[in-house]
Amino acid sequence: MAWTDIGHDVQVEVRHVGDELHGVAYMHKRPDTGAQCEGWADCKPVWKDGWDVVSLEPLTLAPSLACRACGHHGFIRDGKWVPA
């Protein structure tokens, strides 16, 4: 697994367990301090209440992602970070 830069100082790593996609980790800079912070999005269908994977290539998730630790908020659309 490798981190991929998707713009706006955000990197993602798609994580599988065996052949099943379990989620997407994302690293970003905290809006308040600029320090690195990491969030996580559980993905359907493995996680009933997870994010919809609209596309793996290019990566598109729905709905938006909001970091619980720092409030960083945006979308992953067409393999790019789109600030909210």
RABELNOR-V767784 format. One record per helix or strand of 2 or more residues. SS is the DSSP state (H for helix, E for strand). FROM is the first residue (numbers start at 1). TO is the last residue. If there is no record, write none. Layout:
BEGIN
ss,from,to
SS,FROM,TO
SS,FROM,TO
END
This chain:
BEGIN
ss,from,to
E,4,7
E,10,17
E,20,29
E,36,43
E,51,56
E,59,62
E,65,66
E,73,77
E,80,83
END
